[in-house]
Amino acid sequence: MRPSLLLTASALLCGASLTTVLSFSTGRLAGSPRFNNLQKSTKLDMFFASEAADVTTTTATTTTTTINDNVKLSPLDGSEASVYNAAKFMVDSFWLQSPQQLIEGGEDPSNISESTKVSLTNIQADDLMSKYGERMGKRKLLDALIVVASEQTDGSDGGNDDVLLSADEMVGLVTLEVRLLGANDLLSADESEFMLTKAVSSLGPKKRREYKDTSVLDIARELLPPEVTAVCSLSNLCTSPKARRRGIAAKLCYEAERLAKEELSFDEIFLRVEVENEAARKLYEDKLGYQRKFEAVSAGALRVDAQRGGFVEIESDIVVMSKKL
């Protein structure tokens, strides 16, 4: 299963080569964040841990959780401003400074221009907003949220749910969402929602009304093929380079697990990780207790194309893991 990219019909796949470049405008944000008019609608679908040595054994137990004297975990409110700041943090800390090296050609992150960083942030923000942002006047079938770890400095309000966190105040991030699990891979958020919507819309008007407030679990169980189930997925785990080896990544995972169980009523959580990312696999398997479910051969993964200022898709073997809660 490839990342949730909306490719043009002419995009060609040639072995393990790059399939397409996602392009965009590079204008800066003005006033209330709007993520600029993208030349292609993009959906980034990332599931890869940023580092593997960032582990503790303490489980988060509250919605806003104190890790130490100046770091807290809290969910974002889904506003455009909060999502844009989360996207900026992901670009700076994950895409450009991941130990896995996610920049095509191995380019030094310090050589990447500010306009390219803004463009990458706009694409990432567009994707996050479509999954985790506020939706007015429309039911959102798939539950999804972003949890951030924020740094409190003297006089700051980091960790306060009513205060907008800047990207600089964030030291870690993880996302959690409900999606569908097929026979061979986790379906993307777009594919999951399309399949669920199609299943409900195929019913008669009276029957559709019966599913108006039905949970995704029940819709999947009653209307989808038996090999397709609704699951809770952990993704986008990353920490700031300045805050690694402090237990923040593990704490974010534990908080995601708590929310999956207590808030979303799931008894198992899933994730995807590249086979070649041995450090991340060790984090999940050896430290956090995840077990392999299956391997998706020649699935899709994303890399940064710093020269063109976008993301490119490559082929990569993926491991799908899960953990009982």
N, C-alpha and C positions, 0 to 999 in steps of 0.2 A: 504494500500500500504506500503510495507516494505522499509526500507532504501535500497539504491542501492548497495547491497552487492552481489558479485559474489560467491555464496555458492557452495560447492561441492554437487553432487547428493545425497550423503549419509547423508547430514545434516538433522537432525530430529527436529521437533518442538513438544515440550511436554508442553502443557499448556502455562504458562508464564515463562517457564524455558529458559535458554540460549540456543541458537540454534547452534552456532559455535564460535570458537575462530579464529581470524585472526592472522596468525603467519608471521614472517618476520626475516630477518637478522639484526644484530645490529651493523654492521661495520660503522665507522665514515665516513663522507664525506671527499673527498680529491680533492683539486683543484676546478674546476667548479662543482657546486652541481649536483650530480647524486644520486638518491634516493635509491640506493642499490637494489639488486635483491630480490623482494618479493617472498615468497613461494606461496602466493596466490595473484592474482590480486585483489585489493580491491577498492571499490568505497564507500566512506563515504558520507552520505547524511544528513546533520544536519540543523535543522531549529529552534533552540531553543535559546531564549534570555538568556543572562548571568545574568542579574539582572533587577529589576523592579523599582528601586528608582532613576534611572538616566534619568531625564526628563526635557526638556526645551520646550518653545513654539516658538522658532525661526526657520524659514525655510531656509535651505541652498539655495543659489542662484547662486553660481559660481562653476566651475570645481575644483579649489583649493580654499577651504573656510577656513577662519580664525575663529576658535571658540573663542579663547581669545588670549592674547598676545603671547602664546607659543605653541598652538595646532592648527594644520591644517589638513584638509581633502584632500586627493588626491588619484587618481586611481593608481594601480600598473601597470607596463608595461607588466606583464606576463612572464618575463624572469625566468629561473630556480632559480636564486639566490633570486629574490624578492619573488617568490612563496614559496621557502623553508623558508625564514624568516617569512612570513605570517603563515606558518604551525607551526613553532616553537612558535610564539606568541599565536596561538590558543591552542596548547597543554598546554602551561604554564598558560594562563589566562582563558581559557574556560574549557577544559577537566579536568584539575587538580585543578582548583580553582573556579569553578562555585558554586554559592550559592545553586543551585539545587542538589548538591552532585552527580556527575556523575561517581564516582569510585565504582565499585562493592565491597560490603563488608564494605564500609565506611572507607577504609584505609586512614590514614593521608598522604596527599601529600608530606609532608616533608620526609617521609620514602621511597619514590619511588626513585630508583636508577637512575643515569644519563644515563646508558645504556638503561633502559626502556624508559626514556624520548626521547632519540635519536630515538629509534625504533618507538615510537608513532608518532614522528615528521616525520619520513620517510614515514609512511603509510599515514598520513595526507597530506604530500606534494605530494605524488603520486596521491592522489585523486584530490587535488586542481589543479595540473598541467594538469590533463586530462580534467578538466572543464574550467579552466580559463587561462591556459598557452598558449604560442605561438604555432601556428600550421603552419608548413612550407609546402607549396605545396599542401595543402588540404583545401577545403572550410569547414568552420565551420558553420553548419546550425543554431546552437543555440548561440545567443549572450550571453556573460557572462563577468563579471568583478569583481574585488576586489577593494574596497575602504578602505583605512586605515586612521586613525587619528594618527598623529605623534607628538611627543613631541620635541620641539626645546629647546636646552640648549645653554648656552653661547658658541659661536664658532661652533655650529652644523649647518647642512644644512637640518634639518628635514622639511618635506613638500616640498622640492625642487624636482620636477618631474625628474630631471636628476641625482639625487643622490640616490644610493641604501640605503634604510632604513634598519637598523638592527632591530631585534625583540625587543631589549631593547628600541629603540626609538619609537616604536609603542605603542599607548595607547588604541586603539580601532580598530575594523574591522567589515565590513559587506560585504556580497557578493550579487550580483544581477545576475539573469540569466533568459532567456526565456525558458519555458518548456511547456508541454501540461497538460491541466486540463481535467480529465475524469469525469465520472458521480459521483464518490465517493471519489476521492482523486487527489492530484497533482502527476503526473507521475514523476519518477526520470529522471535525465538528460539522462541517458543511454537509458531508455525506450522511452523517447521523441524522441531522435535522431534516434533510430532504427525505430520507427513508421513513422517518416517523410521520412527517407531514403528509406524505403520499399515502401512507397506510390509513391515516384518519380521514383524509379527503376522499378516499375511495368508498367510504361508507355513505349511506343515505343520510339526509338532513337530520332526522330524528336520532339515529344512532350516533351521528357526529356530536350532537349536543350532549350525549351521555359521557363523552370523553373530554368535554370542555376543561374540566379541572382534574383530570386523571394524571397520575404520576407517569413519568417516562418508564419506570419499571413495569407498571401495569400495562401500558400501551405496548411495550416490547413483548411482554409475556403473552398478551392476548391477540395481538395483530401481526406480529412479525414471525418469520420462519423460526423453527426451534433452535437452529444453529446461530441465531443472532440474539444477543442479550445486551441489556443496558448495564454499563459498568461505570465506576468512578475512576478518573484518570488523573494522575499527578504529572505535571509537566513544567518546563521552563525554570527548573531549579538553577539559581545562580547566586553568587555572592560577590561582593566587591573585592578586588585584589587586596585592598587595605584591611579587609576584615576576615580574611581566610584563616583557617586553623584556629577558630574561636568557637566552634560548635554551632555556628549559625545555620549552615546548610542542613545538618541533621535535625535541628530544632524546627526548621521550616517544614521538613518532611513529617515530623511527628505532629505538627499542628495540622497539616493537610490531612493526615490520617484521622486525627480526632474529628475534624469537620466532616470528613466523609462518613464516619460512623455516627456521630451524634446529631449532625445537622441534616445530612442527606440520607441517612438510614441504610448505608451500604455496609456489608460485612467483609468486603474485600476491596483492595485498591490496586490499580494497574499503572504501568508506565512502560515506555519504550526507550531503549538505549542502543547506540551503535555497537556492534560487535567489536570493532577495533578500539573502542574507548574502554580499555581495560581498567583504567583507574576508576571510572564511574561505575563499571560493573562490580568492582570489588566493594565500592561504597555501598551499593544497594544490596548485594548478596551477603557479603561478609559482616557488614556493620549494622545494616538496617533490617536484615531478615527477609529480603525479597527472594522469591524463587522463580526460576525460569518456567514459562508456560509453553512458548514455542519460538522459533526463529523465522523471521520474514526475510527470505533471500532476495537480494537485488531490489530492496525497497528504496524509498527516496530519502535523501537528507539534504540539508541546505548549507551553503557556504556564502561568505561575503565576497563579492566581486568589487574590490576597491577601485579598480580602474574605471569601471562603468558606473559605479555608485549604486549597486543593487544587490540582489541575492540571486544565486544560481543553484540549480538542482543537480545533484549527483546521485549515482547509484551507491547504495551502501547496505550491507546486511544489518538487520535490526533484530534485537532480542526483546521480546515482550515478557515482562516480569509481573508478578503480583505478590500481594501479602495479605494474609488473613488478618482481620481487625478484631 
